[in-house]
Each structure stands twice: as structure tokens, then as C-alpha cells.
Amino acid sequence: MSETETTDTEDAAPDGFAILTAKLKSVPESPGVYRMLSESGDVLYVGKARNLKNRVTSYTRARGLSMRIARMVQMTRELEIITTHTEVEALLLEANLIKRLKPRFNIILRDDKSFPYIEVNRDHDYPMLVKHRGAREKDRDYYGPFASATAVNHTLTALQRAFPLRSCSDNDFATRTRPCLQYQIKRCVAPCVGYVSQPDYLELVDQARDFLSGRSQDVRDELGRKMQAASDALEFEDAAMYRNRLWAMAQIQQKQGVNVEGLDEADVMAASTAGGQTCVQVFFYRAGQNYGNRAYYPSHTKDDEIGDVLGAFIGQFYDNRTAPKQLLLSHEVPSQDLIAEALSVRANHKVAVLTPQRGAKKELVDQAVRNAEEALGRKQAEGAAQAKLLKGVAEAFGLDAPPQRIEVYDNSHIQGTNAVGGMIVAGPEGFRKAAYRKFNIKDTELTPGDDFAMMREVLTRRFKRLKKDSAEKPDDWPDLIVIDGGKGQLGIVEEVFRELEVEGVGLVSIAKGPDRNAGREDFYLPGKPPFSLPERDPVLYYLQRLRDEAHRFAIGTHRAKRSKAIGQSPLDEIDGVGPRRKKALLMNFGSAKGVARAGLADLEQVDGISSAMAQQIYDHFNTGET
């Protein structure tokens, strides 16, 4: 639908300005959050205000609004209000709602992956350093965040040289009878076989904690003294070991050290904008070390100011994260003091939000700005190349315009077991991994290994759901469907489209060439003979990448499902048998098969198994009842 058609439709509907004016009578003069809703109930915009009545009143005066905001108000059919005690509470709630609802007219942080940390467990006699991502536990210490898993892995590898702690699982640790390779290459002191006492091992753990907490100089001084003492006692092998540990620590600090006075814990956020796009680079500094950086590209309109984009980004970025003691920004943001107060409330410690104008901190911010500019330039260059490829795809397959959303489908199974279908999505911005979908094949009457039937089920489920949600999610409709297969797979999809009355979607099937050689693929289109593309055509390479990504995703999903199935036990199917009872049963009978063969009296003798539970377990294996 064109913009003119949209405007005509909206003009025919009740006027949004009149609706907001009528709502003013019931809007309180307190802090809070407001939501503007469209006729279909979709949230158009989420905002916060110190005085809700004044803010809503400002939307009723069309003359002072930008074209974008005026259009938003015109589309508004309902206003929802949530009052809060303070403006700080309103700011925190606003950020949470924007992240959850992703309103059309808000600035939105789309990439919201969690960050990895280094974890030190305190619930084991011999703790270890491991990578951790996700919820935290009380009996663990966490150091980070790191910008990526790669940054954590590099740091852990270097830490093993400086602090030779175990890296094996608790099960390996408990069952090992001789040292592993890590001990041979001097990356572990082999506590599993008693080569080091527990107090000496815990001293190593404390040194690692001190190093990760920023007290590295204390650790270096202590190791230096021990190295000198070992040298004076002519214990040159021990002296060399301390020397190597000092060298490993120096290597870590050379790569990560920043040596900025007063910068113990800080995030540096720098924004760069060009061509209506913005890149925000975030650098993480903890304990005087650089834990890496990551680039973000918030979604916003071309007329949004860079300060507004950065301010909205901050609120959403820290919605489910703890802010550090300092936040260094490249640009002043609206309500900067209010943001600092809100972050402090959430973090339970004072957070200073600063825009450095000179000195070492300004140099760090300038470095982050340069990274943001370069990252944005690369992304826009890649976008131009991507646009050229999509134009080539449209020409190759006779589409009216370059596709904005391409969906690629593939199936994976082993002799029909653990069958899954995978869908990947690509467009002008590249692969859209948040839109990937997996389909567990549900048809119990399906012949194992029947790829045609699996493809029919996947496409039927996908487009039935799409037609049902088309009014709410029009952007989810693909312009082009790509199937990994030949003429047979194409025919199956054509049948599904006819049954569901799907129209206006391009369809192509890719068949591997002779001897499955890449570069000699045949392409099948409805009603046309198969054809090939030149071997060195960039469009061919692009389509191969799409197919390979779909294959990778489908196989990965299948392997995950298969691994989960392997790890399952028949005991998991019994209601009331949790991890503790399951462990007790396996300890008594050795295996699930042993439990299945056990008599009722034997089951009743197991700790934690009542008579009623024993009867339930017995019935499960002997009568099929649960």
C-alpha cells in the first residue's frame, strides 16, 4: 500500500488528534508512561513524562509536530496510561516496554544478546575458571562482561598460563586417576590426583580473583618475591615457573591494559551517524582492562537526532544489565542526569554518566567514535553490495523488484529419526538470525525419510500461521522462497501454495549439480525449464551461501534434538520423578532398565520413594500407566 493510500485510509477513520484531546480529561498530572495504540491494537509508541497531562497535550497541537509524529498521532486510536511514583521509575518502565513491545515509532535496540562472563565457582573444594552466559547464581563470582565469547576464550587461555587451575568437568575431576595433558603442558597443577594441596590450590584461585578484580600489581609483587626466593635457594625450575606466570600476566595486560587514572569500571559508548543510519560502539573496561567492544545499529527514522538515539539506546541496553560505575558518552543525551539516577537505582550503586571534553577519558571516547565511524562505513558498503546482489536475484528469477525478505528451507534427519525442518531469512541487511525458525516434524504417519512429506508439513504450517497473522505482521511475508531440492520439492511447494491460496510470492528450487558439484546447480521455477547461472556469477555465490546457511541451521537443529534425545531417560516421562529421585533410583538399580525390572517392594526401599510413588513407577513400566 502506498503512503497516499495509507493517508487516505487514515483520514477516513476517526482523527487521532480528536481522540487524544478527548482523553485529556482523564490523564493525570503525575509521572508515568503512555502507550499510543493503532486501530488493530498494535503499540505505535511508548513514551514517559514527568507530567503525563502536559505531554499528551503537546500531541494535540499539530502545528508544532514533525511529519513523523503527526502521522503517528493520526494513526492513534487508543491511549493507555501507567502512572509511577517518580520520573525515574517511568524512565525504567519505558525502556522495558520499548524492548518488549518494539513500537513502530520508537528508537529500538534490536540486537540484545547477553554478554559472557568469567565465572569462579565457590561450591567446590577445587574451584575453576569457566565461561558463563545467562542467569547468575549466588555461590559463584563473576568477572566481566566481555564483548564476545572469543574475548572470553582468549582471556581464559592466557589465564591458564598465569594461574594453572583445573579446566576439567567435576565428573572428570572425581574419576581421574592420573594427570591429564593440561598438567604435562603446565596449564594445571593436577589437584585431581593430589599433586597440590587444597590450601595451595586455593591460593592460586585467590590470585586469579585478585587479578580479575584489578589488584594485579599485588599478585605480580607476590610472584616476583617467590621467584627471587626460589632463585636464591637455587630452585631454578620453580623460579622459571614463577617467571613464566609473570610473563603470561604481562601478556594479558599488554593486550587489555588501558592505564587511565580513575577508570576502574566503565563502559564507553560512542555514536556515529550517516545516511540515516547510526552505529553505537560499546567498549567494556573492567579492572583497568579492555574486555572488548561490540557495534550496535539501533532502528530509528532519519530525522532522529544522534543524542536522542544514544539516549534511547542507553535505556534499553541497561534494561536487563547492571551499569558500571562510569558511563562515558560521545554526545550529550536528553535527561542525562535522570538517566544517571535511573541507572544508579537499578544497579544499587552510584553511576556517573559523563561526556568527557579533555584528557585520557576523552581519548578513549574519540577512539570509540573512530571505531563507530569505521563500522558504519563497512556496514553501508556491505549494504550497497547486498543491494546489488538482491537486484541480481530479481533479474535471475524474474521478480518485479529486489526481494526484501528471502526465506530458505531445508530438512534434516537420520533415517527419518529426529526429523526437523529449518527456515533461515535474509534481506538487504544480510542474514536475519532472529527470524530463523525450526519445525519439529509432527506427522506420526509420515514415512521415515520422506523429504517431500516433511517439506509439505513445514510449508503448510508456516503459511497457515502467516496467513493468520498477516494483519499484525505484514513484514513477515516473504518475497522469495528458496527450497533446497529439485523439481519434486518445487511441485510440493506449488501444491501447498494452491491449497492455501498463497499468491505473490516468488518460488525457486535449487538442485545440486552433477556429482553434487558446487557451481553447477540447476534452478527450477514454476512453469519454466531448469537453467543454470554462470559459474563465477556473484549471484550464484550468494544463492549458494543462502542454501549452505539453511543446511547448517537445519543440521544444527537436528543434532541438538538428537543430543537431547540421547540424554533423555525413560524416568523423565514419569510425573513426580525429578533429578533427586531419578538419582536415587539410578544409584540403587544402576540404570533405567534396572528400575523397569525392579519389583514394587524393591522400589519402596529407595530413599525418597514413597509407597504411592513406588506404585506409580511400577505401573509406568509394567502397565503403561503414569
DRENGULO-479686 format. One line per 3 residues: number of its first residue (from 0); their letters; for each residue x, y, z of C-alpha. Coordinates in Angstrom, 1 decimal. Layout:
// residues N
NUM = A = X,Y,Z; ...
END
This chain:
// residues 626
0 = MSE = 0.0,0.0,0.0; 1.4,3.4,-1.0; 1.8,6.3,1.5
3 = TET = -1.0,8.2,-0.3; -3.4,5.2,0.1; -2.4,4.9,3.8
6 = TDT = -3.1,8.6,4.4; -6.5,8.4,2.7; -7.5,5.4,4.9
9 = EDA = -6.4,7.2,8.0; -8.2,10.4,7.0; -11.4,8.4,6.6
12 = APD = -11.0,7.0,10.1; -11.6,8.9,13.4; -9.0,11.6,13.8
15 = GFA = -6.2,10.7,16.3; -5.9,14.4,17.4; -9.5,14.4,18.4
18 = ILT = -9.2,11.1,20.2; -6.2,12.4,22.3; -8.0,15.7,23.0
21 = AKL = -11.0,13.7,24.4; -8.6,11.6,26.5; -7.1,14.6,28.2
24 = KSV = -9.9,14.9,30.8; -8.8,11.6,32.3; -5.0,11.9,32.0
27 = PES = -3.3,12.7,35.4; -0.7,15.3,36.1; 1.7,12.7,37.6
30 = PGV = 4.8,10.9,36.3; 4.2,7.8,34.2; 4.3,6.0,30.9
33 = YRM = 1.9,6.3,28.0; 1.3,4.0,25.0; -0.3,5.0,21.7
36 = LSE = -2.2,2.2,20.0; -3.4,1.8,16.5; -6.9,0.6,15.3
39 = SGD = -5.6,-3.0,15.3; -4.3,-2.7,18.8; -0.6,-2.6,17.9
42 = VLY = 1.5,-0.3,20.0; 2.7,2.7,17.9; 4.8,4.5,20.5
45 = VGK = 5.8,4.3,24.1; 6.9,7.4,26.0; 7.5,8.6,29.5
48 = ARN = 6.8,12.0,31.1; 7.2,13.9,34.4; 3.7,15.3,33.8
51 = LKN = 1.6,13.0,31.7; -1.2,15.6,31.1; 1.3,18.2,29.7
54 = RVT = 3.0,15.6,27.5; -0.3,14.3,25.9; -1.5,17.9,25.5
57 = SYT = 1.6,18.6,23.4; 0.5,15.9,20.9; -2.9,17.6,20.3
60 = RAR = -1.3,20.7,18.7; -0.5,19.5,15.1; 1.3,22.7,14.1
63 = GLS = 4.3,22.0,16.4; 4.8,18.4,15.4; 7.2,16.9,12.9
66 = MRI = 5.6,15.0,10.0; 6.5,11.6,11.5; 5.0,12.4,14.9
69 = ARM = 1.9,14.0,13.2; 1.4,10.8,11.2; 1.8,8.7,14.4
72 = VQM = -0.9,10.8,16.2; -3.2,10.4,13.2; -2.9,6.7,13.4
75 = TRE = -3.6,6.6,17.2; -6.9,5.2,18.2; -6.3,4.5,21.9
78 = LEI = -4.2,5.8,24.7; -3.1,3.7,27.7; -1.6,5.3,30.8
81 = ITT = 0.6,3.8,33.6; 1.3,6.1,36.5; 4.5,5.8,38.5
84 = HTE = 5.8,7.4,41.7; 8.8,9.1,40.2; 10.1,10.1,36.8
87 = VEA = 13.0,7.6,37.3; 10.5,4.7,37.6; 8.8,6.0,34.4
90 = LLL = 12.2,6.0,32.6; 13.0,2.4,33.7; 9.5,1.2,32.7
93 = EAN = 9.6,3.0,29.4; 12.9,1.2,28.4; 11.4,-2.1,29.4
96 = LIK = 8.2,-1.7,27.4; 10.1,-0.5,24.3; 12.3,-3.5,24.4
99 = RLK = 9.4,-5.9,24.9; 6.9,-4.3,22.5; 9.2,-2.8,19.8
102 = PRF = 6.8,0.0,18.9; 6.9,1.2,15.3; 7.7,4.9,16.1
105 = NII = 10.3,4.3,18.8; 14.1,4.1,18.5; 14.7,0.4,19.1
108 = LRD = 17.8,-1.7,20.1; 17.3,-4.8,18.0; 20.4,-6.8,19.0
111 = DKS = 20.0,-7.7,22.7; 22.2,-10.8,23.2; 23.6,-11.4,26.7
114 = FPY = 27.3,-11.0,27.3; 29.6,-13.7,28.5; 31.5,-13.6,31.9
117 = IEV = 34.3,-15.5,33.6; 32.8,-17.5,36.4; 34.6,-18.8,39.5
120 = NRD = 32.6,-21.3,41.4; 32.7,-21.4,45.2; 30.7,-24.5,45.7
123 = HDY = 33.6,-26.9,45.0; 36.7,-27.7,47.1; 38.8,-27.0,44.0
126 = PML = 37.2,-24.1,42.1; 37.8,-23.5,38.4; 37.5,-20.6,35.9
129 = VKH = 34.9,-21.1,33.2; 33.0,-19.1,30.6; 29.4,-18.2,31.7
132 = RGA = 26.4,-16.7,29.9; 23.0,-16.4,31.4; 21.5,-16.1,34.9
135 = REK = 23.9,-15.8,37.8; 24.0,-18.0,40.9; 24.7,-16.9,44.4
138 = DRD = 27.6,-19.2,45.1; 29.6,-18.0,42.1; 31.8,-15.0,41.4
141 = YYG = 31.5,-13.3,38.0; 34.0,-11.1,36.2; 33.1,-9.1,33.0
144 = PFA = 31.2,-8.5,30.9; 33.2,-9.5,27.8; 32.2,-8.2,24.4
147 = SAT = 32.2,-11.7,22.9; 32.8,-15.4,23.5; 36.1,-15.1,21.6
150 = AVN = 37.3,-12.4,24.0; 36.5,-14.7,27.0; 38.2,-17.7,25.4
153 = HTL = 41.4,-15.7,24.7; 41.4,-14.4,28.3; 40.8,-17.9,29.8
156 = TAL = 43.6,-19.4,27.7; 46.0,-16.7,28.9; 44.8,-17.0,32.5
159 = QRA = 45.6,-20.7,32.4; 49.2,-19.9,31.8; 49.3,-17.4,34.6
162 = FPL = 47.1,-19.4,37.1; 47.3,-23.1,36.3; 43.8,-24.1,37.6
165 = RSC = 41.8,-27.1,36.5; 39.5,-26.8,33.5; 38.0,-30.3,33.6
168 = SDN = 34.4,-31.1,34.5; 33.5,-32.1,38.0; 32.9,-35.7,36.8
171 = DFA = 36.3,-36.0,35.2; 37.9,-34.5,38.3; 36.2,-37.1,40.5
174 = TRT = 37.1,-40.1,38.4; 40.6,-39.3,37.2; 43.5,-41.5,38.4
177 = RPC = 46.4,-39.8,36.6; 47.2,-36.3,35.4; 45.9,-35.2,32.0
180 = LQY = 47.6,-33.3,29.2; 47.0,-30.0,30.8; 49.3,-30.9,33.6
183 = QIK = 52.0,-32.0,31.1; 52.0,-28.7,29.4; 52.0,-26.8,32.7
186 = RCV = 48.5,-25.4,32.5; 47.2,-27.2,35.5; 48.7,-28.3,38.9
189 = APC = 46.7,-31.6,38.9; 44.6,-31.3,42.1; 42.6,-34.3,40.8
192 = VGY = 45.4,-36.7,41.8; 46.7,-34.7,44.8; 49.8,-33.1,43.3
195 = VSQ = 48.9,-29.9,45.0; 47.4,-29.4,48.5; 44.0,-27.7,48.8
198 = PDY = 45.4,-24.6,50.6; 48.0,-24.1,47.9; 45.4,-24.5,45.2
201 = LEL = 43.0,-22.0,46.8; 45.9,-19.6,47.0; 46.1,-19.8,43.2
204 = VDQ = 42.3,-19.2,43.0; 42.6,-16.1,45.2; 45.4,-14.8,43.0
207 = ARD = 43.2,-15.2,39.9; 40.4,-13.4,41.6; 42.7,-10.6,42.6
210 = FLS = 44.0,-10.3,39.1; 40.5,-10.2,37.6; 39.4,-7.7,40.2
213 = GRS = 42.1,-5.2,39.3; 44.6,-6.0,42.0; 47.1,-7.3,39.5
216 = QDV = 50.1,-5.4,40.9; 49.7,-7.1,44.3; 49.8,-10.5,42.5
219 = RDE = 52.8,-9.6,40.4; 54.7,-8.4,43.5; 54.0,-11.6,45.4
222 = LGR = 55.1,-13.8,42.4; 58.2,-11.7,42.0; 59.1,-12.3,45.6
225 = KMQ = 58.6,-16.0,45.3; 60.6,-16.1,42.1; 63.5,-14.3,43.8
228 = AAS = 63.3,-16.6,46.8; 63.3,-19.7,44.6; 66.3,-18.4,42.7
231 = DAL = 68.2,-17.6,45.9; 67.5,-21.2,47.0; 68.9,-22.5,43.7
234 = EFE = 65.4,-23.9,42.9; 65.7,-22.8,39.3; 62.8,-24.9,38.0
237 = DAA = 60.4,-23.2,40.5; 61.9,-19.8,39.7; 61.3,-20.4,35.9
240 = MYR = 57.7,-21.4,36.7; 57.1,-18.1,38.5; 58.8,-16.2,35.7
243 = NRL = 56.5,-17.8,33.1; 53.5,-16.9,35.1; 54.6,-13.3,35.4
246 = WAM = 55.2,-13.2,31.7; 51.7,-14.6,31.0; 50.2,-11.9,33.2
249 = AQI = 52.2,-9.3,31.3; 50.9,-10.6,28.0; 47.3,-10.2,29.2
252 = QQK = 47.8,-6.7,30.4; 49.7,-5.6,27.2; 46.6,-6.6,25.2
255 = QGV = 44.0,-5.3,27.5; 45.5,-2.6,29.7; 44.4,1.0,29.3
258 = NVE = 46.2,2.7,32.3; 43.7,5.5,32.5; 43.7,7.0,36.0
261 = GLD = 40.3,6.7,37.7; 39.0,4.3,35.1; 38.4,1.2,37.2
264 = EAD = 35.0,0.2,35.8; 33.4,1.9,32.8; 31.5,1.5,29.6
267 = VMA = 32.4,3.8,26.7; 29.5,4.5,24.3; 30.2,6.4,21.1
270 = AST = 27.7,7.0,18.3; 28.3,7.9,14.6; 25.5,8.6,12.1
273 = AGG = 25.5,8.8,8.3; 22.8,8.3,5.7; 20.0,7.9,8.2
276 = QTC = 21.8,5.0,10.0; 23.6,5.1,13.4; 26.3,2.9,14.8
279 = VQV = 26.8,2.8,18.6; 30.1,1.3,19.7; 30.3,0.0,23.2
282 = FFY = 33.7,-0.7,24.9; 33.9,-2.5,28.2; 36.6,-1.6,30.7
285 = RAG = 36.8,-3.6,33.9; 39.6,-3.7,36.5; 41.7,-1.4,34.3
288 = QNY = 41.4,-3.8,31.3; 39.7,-3.7,28.0; 37.2,-6.6,27.7
291 = GNR = 36.4,-5.9,24.1; 33.8,-3.9,22.2; 30.7,-4.5,20.1
294 = AYY = 28.8,-2.5,17.5; 25.1,-1.9,17.5; 22.8,-0.4,14.9
297 = PSH = 19.6,0.9,16.5; 16.5,1.2,14.4; 15.2,4.7,14.0
300 = TKD = 14.0,7.3,11.5; 16.3,9.6,9.5; 15.2,12.7,11.4
303 = DEI = 16.1,11.4,14.9; 18.9,13.4,16.5; 22.1,11.4,17.4
306 = GDV = 21.7,12.4,21.1; 18.1,11.1,21.1; 19.3,7.8,19.5
309 = LGA = 22.1,7.4,22.0; 19.8,8.2,25.0; 17.2,5.7,23.9
312 = FIG = 19.9,3.1,23.3; 21.3,3.5,26.9; 17.9,3.0,28.5
315 = QFY = 17.2,-0.3,26.6; 20.8,-1.5,26.8; 20.8,-1.5,30.6
318 = DNR = 17.2,-2.7,31.0; 18.5,-6.2,32.0; 22.1,-5.4,32.7
321 = TAP = 23.9,-3.8,35.6; 25.6,-0.5,34.6; 29.2,0.1,35.7
324 = KQL = 30.3,2.9,37.9; 31.0,5.2,34.9; 29.4,5.6,31.6
327 = LLS = 31.4,7.7,29.1; 29.5,9.1,26.2; 30.4,10.7,22.9
330 = HEV = 27.4,13.0,22.9; 25.2,14.7,25.4; 21.9,13.0,25.7
333 = PSQ = 18.5,14.4,26.8; 17.8,14.0,30.6; 21.4,12.8,31.2
336 = DLI = 21.1,13.4,35.0; 17.8,11.5,35.1; 19.4,8.6,33.2
339 = AEA = 22.3,8.5,35.7; 19.8,8.4,38.6; 17.8,5.6,37.0
342 = LSV = 20.9,3.5,36.3; 22.0,4.0,39.9; 18.7,2.8,41.2
345 = RAN = 18.8,-0.3,39.1; 22.5,-1.1,39.8; 22.3,-0.3,43.6
348 = HKV = 25.5,1.8,43.3; 26.2,5.3,42.0; 26.5,5.5,38.2
351 = AVL = 28.2,8.6,36.7; 27.1,9.5,33.2; 29.8,11.7,31.7
354 = TPQ = 30.7,13.3,28.3; 34.4,13.9,28.6; 35.8,17.1,27.0
357 = RGA = 39.5,16.6,27.5; 42.1,14.2,28.9; 42.6,10.5,28.8
360 = KKE = 38.9,9.7,29.0; 38.2,11.9,26.0; 40.9,10.0,24.1
363 = LVD = 39.1,6.7,24.9; 35.8,8.2,23.7; 37.4,9.5,20.5
366 = QAV = 38.8,6.1,19.8; 35.4,4.6,20.2; 34.0,7.2,17.8
369 = RNA = 36.5,6.3,15.2; 35.5,2.6,15.6; 31.8,3.6,15.2
372 = EEA = 32.6,5.6,12.0; 34.6,2.7,10.5; 32.0,0.1,11.4
375 = LGR = 29.1,2.2,10.0; 31.1,2.7,6.8; 31.7,-1.0,6.4
378 = KQA = 28.1,-1.8,7.1; 26.9,0.7,4.5; 29.4,-0.6,2.0
381 = EGA = 28.2,-4.1,2.6; 24.6,-2.9,2.3; 25.4,-1.5,-1.1
384 = AQA = 26.9,-4.8,-2.2; 23.9,-6.6,-0.8; 21.5,-4.4,-2.7
387 = KLL = 23.4,-5.2,-5.9; 23.1,-8.9,-5.2; 19.4,-8.7,-4.5
390 = KGV = 18.9,-6.8,-7.7; 20.7,-9.7,-9.5; 18.5,-12.2,-7.8
393 = AEA = 15.4,-10.4,-9.0; 16.8,-10.3,-12.6; 17.7,-14.0,-12.5
396 = FGL = 14.3,-15.2,-11.3; 12.1,-12.6,-13.0; 10.9,-10.8,-9.8
399 = DAP = 9.3,-7.4,-10.1; 11.7,-5.8,-7.6; 14.7,-6.9,-5.4
402 = PQR = 13.4,-9.1,-2.6; 13.3,-7.6,0.8; 12.8,-10.9,2.6
405 = IEV = 14.1,-14.3,1.3; 13.1,-17.5,3.2; 15.2,-20.6,2.6
408 = YDN = 14.0,-24.0,3.7; 15.8,-27.3,4.3; 15.2,-30.6,6.3
411 = SHI = 17.5,-32.8,8.3; 17.1,-36.3,9.7; 18.9,-39.6,10.1
414 = QGT = 16.8,-42.4,8.5; 13.7,-40.5,9.5; 14.6,-40.1,13.2
417 = NAV = 14.6,-36.7,15.0; 13.3,-35.1,11.8; 13.3,-31.3,11.7
420 = GGM = 12.8,-28.5,9.2; 14.8,-25.3,9.2; 14.0,-21.8,7.8
423 = IVA = 16.5,-19.1,7.5; 15.8,-15.5,6.5; 17.9,-13.0,4.5
426 = GPE = 17.4,-9.5,3.2; 19.1,-6.2,2.5; 20.8,-6.2,5.9
429 = GFR = 22.1,-9.8,5.5; 21.1,-12.8,7.5; 18.3,-12.1,10.0
432 = KAA = 19.0,-14.7,12.6; 16.3,-13.5,15.0; 13.8,-14.5,12.3
435 = YRK = 15.1,-18.1,11.9; 12.6,-20.8,12.7; 12.8,-24.6,13.3
438 = FNI = 10.0,-27.1,12.8; 9.8,-30.4,14.6; 8.1,-32.8,12.2
441 = KDT = 4.9,-33.8,14.0; 3.1,-36.1,11.5; 3.2,-39.6,13.1
444 = ELT = 2.0,-41.3,9.9; 4.8,-39.8,7.8; 7.1,-42.4,6.2
447 = PGD = 10.5,-42.1,7.8; 12.9,-40.2,5.5; 10.1,-38.9,3.2
450 = DFA = 11.6,-35.5,2.3; 8.6,-34.5,0.2; 6.1,-35.0,3.1
453 = MMR = 8.4,-33.2,5.5; 8.6,-30.2,3.2; 4.8,-30.2,2.8
456 = EVL = 4.3,-30.2,6.6; 6.8,-27.4,7.1; 5.5,-25.1,4.4
459 = TRR = 1.8,-25.8,5.3; 2.4,-24.9,9.0; 4.5,-21.8,8.1
462 = FKR = 2.0,-20.3,5.6; -1.1,-21.2,7.6; 0.3,-19.3,10.5
465 = LKK = 1.5,-16.4,8.2; -2.0,-16.0,6.8; -3.5,-16.0,10.3
468 = DSA = -1.1,-13.3,11.5; -0.8,-11.3,8.2; -2.7,-8.3,9.5
471 = EKP = -0.5,-7.9,12.5; 2.8,-8.9,10.9; 2.8,-7.8,7.2
474 = DDW = 6.6,-7.5,7.2; 6.9,-11.3,7.8; 5.6,-12.1,4.3
477 = PDL = 8.5,-13.3,2.1; 9.1,-12.0,-1.4; 11.0,-15.1,-2.4
480 = IVI = 11.0,-18.8,-1.2; 14.1,-20.9,-1.9; 13.9,-24.7,-1.5
483 = DGG = 16.9,-27.0,-1.3; 15.9,-29.7,-3.8; 14.8,-30.3,-7.4
486 = KGQ = 11.6,-30.4,-9.4; 9.9,-32.7,-6.9; 10.3,-30.4,-4.0
489 = LGI = 9.2,-27.5,-6.2; 6.0,-29.3,-7.1; 5.2,-30.0,-3.4
492 = VEE = 5.5,-26.3,-2.5; 3.3,-25.3,-5.5; 0.6,-27.7,-4.2
495 = VFR = 0.8,-26.1,-0.8; 0.5,-22.7,-2.3; -2.5,-23.7,-4.3
498 = ELE = -4.3,-25.3,-1.3; -3.6,-22.2,0.9; -4.3,-19.7,-1.9
501 = VEG = -0.8,-18.1,-1.5; -0.1,-15.6,-4.2; 2.6,-13.0,-5.0
504 = VGL = 5.5,-15.0,-3.5; 8.4,-15.9,-5.8; 9.4,-19.6,-5.7
507 = VSI = 12.7,-21.3,-6.7; 14.2,-24.7,-6.0; 18.0,-25.3,-6.1
510 = AKG = 19.2,-28.8,-7.2; 22.8,-29.7,-6.7; 24.7,-30.2,-9.9
513 = PDR = 26.2,-33.4,-11.3; 28.3,-35.2,-8.6; 26.9,-32.6,-6.2
516 = NAG = 29.5,-30.1,-7.5; 29.1,-26.5,-6.3; 28.8,-24.1,-9.2
519 = RED = 26.8,-26.4,-11.4; 23.4,-26.1,-9.7; 20.2,-26.3,-11.6
522 = FYL = 17.4,-23.8,-10.8; 13.7,-24.7,-11.1; 11.0,-22.1,-11.4
525 = PGK = 7.2,-22.8,-11.7; 6.3,-23.3,-15.4; 9.8,-22.9,-16.7
528 = PPF = 12.6,-25.3,-17.8; 15.5,-25.6,-15.4; 18.5,-23.4,-16.0
531 = SLP = 22.0,-22.7,-14.6; 23.9,-19.5,-13.7; 27.5,-18.8,-14.9
534 = ERD = 30.0,-20.5,-12.5; 31.6,-17.2,-11.4; 28.4,-15.2,-11.2
537 = PVL = 28.3,-13.3,-7.8; 24.5,-14.1,-7.6; 25.3,-17.8,-7.8
540 = YYL = 27.7,-17.5,-4.9; 25.1,-15.6,-2.9; 22.4,-18.2,-3.5
543 = QRL = 24.9,-20.9,-2.5; 25.6,-19.1,0.7; 21.8,-18.9,1.4
546 = RDE = 21.5,-22.7,0.8; 24.5,-23.6,2.9; 23.3,-21.4,5.7
549 = AHR = 19.9,-23.2,5.6; 21.7,-26.5,5.6; 23.9,-25.5,8.5
552 = FAI = 20.9,-24.4,10.5; 18.8,-27.5,9.8; 21.7,-29.8,10.7
555 = GTH = 22.5,-27.9,13.8; 18.9,-28.1,14.9; 18.7,-31.8,14.2
558 = RAK = 21.9,-32.5,16.1; 20.6,-30.6,19.1; 17.4,-32.6,19.1
561 = RSK = 19.3,-35.8,18.7; 21.7,-35.0,21.6; 18.7,-34.1,23.8
564 = AIG = 17.0,-37.4,22.9; 20.2,-39.3,23.7; 20.4,-37.7,27.1
567 = QSP = 16.8,-38.5,28.0; 15.8,-41.3,30.3; 12.6,-43.3,30.5
570 = LDE = 12.4,-42.0,34.1; 11.9,-38.4,32.7; 8.5,-39.5,31.5
573 = IDG = 7.2,-40.2,35.0; 5.4,-37.4,36.8; 6.9,-36.6,40.1
576 = VGP = 10.3,-38.1,39.4; 12.7,-35.2,39.5; 16.5,-35.0,39.5
579 = RRK = 16.8,-36.1,43.1; 14.5,-39.2,42.9; 16.0,-40.1,39.5
582 = KAL = 19.5,-40.1,41.0; 18.4,-42.2,44.0; 16.8,-44.8,41.6
585 = LMN = 19.8,-45.0,39.4; 22.1,-45.3,42.4; 20.1,-48.3,43.6
588 = FGS = 19.4,-50.1,40.3; 22.3,-48.9,38.1; 20.2,-48.0,35.1
591 = AKG = 16.7,-47.1,33.9; 16.4,-50.7,32.6; 17.2,-51.9,36.1
594 = VAR = 14.4,-49.6,37.5; 12.0,-51.0,35.0; 12.8,-54.6,36.1
597 = AGL = 12.5,-53.8,39.8; 9.7,-55.2,41.9; 7.3,-53.0,43.9
600 = ADL = 8.9,-53.9,47.2; 12.4,-53.1,45.9; 11.2,-49.7,44.7
603 = EQV = 9.7,-48.9,48.1; 13.1,-49.4,49.8; 14.7,-46.5,47.9
606 = DGI = 15.2,-43.3,49.9; 12.8,-40.6,48.9; 10.4,-43.0,47.2
609 = SSA = 7.0,-43.3,49.0; 4.7,-46.3,48.6; 2.5,-44.2,46.3
612 = MAQ = 5.4,-43.1,44.1; 6.8,-46.7,44.0; 3.4,-47.9,42.7
615 = QIY = 3.4,-45.1,40.1; 6.8,-46.1,38.9; 6.0,-49.8,38.8
618 = DHF = 2.8,-49.1,36.9; 4.6,-47.0,34.4; 6.9,-49.8,33.3
621 = NTG = 4.5,-52.7,33.8; 1.1,-51.4,32.7; 2.0,-48.3,30.7
624 = ET = 0.0,-46.1,33.2; 1.5,-42.9,34.7
END
